[in-house]
Amino acid sequence: MNLNQITVPSLDLEKSIPFYEKLGLKLIVKALPHYARFECPDGDATFSIHLNENLPVGDGVYVYFECEHLDQYVDELVEKGIQFEQLPTDQSWLWREARLKDLDGNQLILFYGGKNRHNPPWRVNE
């Protein structure tokens, strides 16, 4: 099994599509007003947004996008006008993360985990 795609809700795809393109995702399906799908710049995963009348209440879903050169990438996004809640910060779980929300309040985390993504010191051994 392989994770292929994550889909998040949006109240207005016409506004959300340019936001995700600014993040660096490539639009590959534009079925307005209900659905849009993007390719990630690296790897095989896709990401989509779908029209919803209501957004989830509470924390909702956290979507993580891994970026090898995180600090440089965040600097480029800030220059494009993307606002972050947290700039790149080393975390106790040995990842470096930057946090922001999309236009619908979905939590996005740009991170770099390196070897610790799959093999943290506390990894469960079989």
C-alpha positions in Angstrom: 0.0 0.0 0.0 1.2 3.5 -0.8 -0.4 6.9 0.2 -1.4 8.5 -3.1 -3.4 11.6 -2.3 -4.7 13.9 0.4 -7.9 15.9 -0.2 -8.9 18.9 1.9 -12.1 20.9 2.0 -12.4 24.4 0.6 -15.2 27.0 0.5 -13.9 28.6 -2.7 -11.6 26.8 -5.2 -11.2 29.9 -7.4 -9.3 31.4 -4.4 -7.6 28.3 -3.2 -6.1 27.2 -6.5 -3.7 30.2 -6.9 -2.7 29.8 -3.2 -1.6 26.2 -3.8 0.1 27.1 -7.1 2.0 29.8 -5.2 3.2 27.1 -2.8 4.7 25.2 -5.8 2.0 22.6 -6.6 1.2 22.0 -10.2 -2.5 22.1 -11.2 -3.4 18.9 -13.2 -7.2 18.8 -12.8 -9.5 21.8 -12.7 -13.2 20.6 -12.4 -14.7 23.8 -11.1 -16.5 24.6 -9.0 -16.2 21.3 -7.1 -12.7 19.8 -7.4 -9.0 20.5 -8.2 -6.0 18.3 -8.1 -2.3 19.1 -8.0 1.0 17.2 -8.4 3.7 17.8 -5.8 6.9 19.0 -7.3 8.8 16.0 -5.9 7.7 12.4 -5.7 4.5 10.8 -7.0 1.9 12.1 -4.5 -1.0 14.3 -5.5 -3.0 16.7 -3.4 -6.5 17.9 -4.0 -9.1 20.3 -2.8 -12.9 19.9 -3.0 -15.8 22.2 -2.5 -17.5 22.0 0.8 -20.4 24.1 2.2 -18.9 23.8 5.7 -15.4 23.4 7.1 -14.4 21.0 9.8 -14.7 22.2 13.4 -11.6 21.9 15.6 -8.1 21.0 14.6 -9.0 19.2 11.4 -6.4 17.6 9.3 -2.7 18.4 9.3 -1.0 18.1 5.9 2.8 17.7 5.8 4.8 18.6 2.7 8.5 17.5 3.0 11.0 20.0 1.6 14.7 19.1 1.5 15.8 22.7 1.5 13.2 24.0 3.9 14.7 27.3 5.1 15.4 28.4 1.5 12.0 27.3 0.3 10.2 29.2 3.1 12.2 32.3 2.4 11.1 32.1 -1.3 7.4 31.7 -0.2 7.7 34.6 2.2 9.0 36.8 -0.7 5.9 35.7 -2.7 3.6 36.9 0.1 2.9 33.6 1.9 2.3 34.2 5.6 3.6 31.7 8.1 2.4 31.0 11.7 5.8 29.6 12.5 9.0 29.9 10.6 11.4 26.9 10.3 12.0 25.6 13.8 13.8 22.5 15.1 11.3 20.2 16.9 11.9 17.8 19.7 10.9 14.9 17.3 14.0 15.8 15.2 12.2 17.4 12.3 12.5 21.0 11.2 9.0 22.5 10.6 7.4 25.7 9.3 3.6 26.1 9.8 0.9 28.0 7.9 -2.8 27.8 7.1 -4.4 27.8 3.7 -7.3 30.2 2.9 -9.8 27.8 4.5 -7.8 27.3 7.7 -6.4 23.8 6.8 -3.1 23.3 8.7 -0.1 22.9 6.5 3.3 22.0 7.7 6.4 22.3 5.5 9.1 20.2 7.1 12.4 18.3 6.7 12.8 15.1 8.6 15.8 13.6 6.9 16.7 10.1 8.2 14.5 10.7 11.2 11.3 10.7 9.1 11.5 6.9 8.7 14.1 6.0 11.4 13.8 8.1 14.5 15.8 6.9 17.5 12.6 5.7 19.1 11.5 3.7 16.0 9.7 0.4 16.9 11.7 -2.6 15.9 9.8 -5.7 14.7 
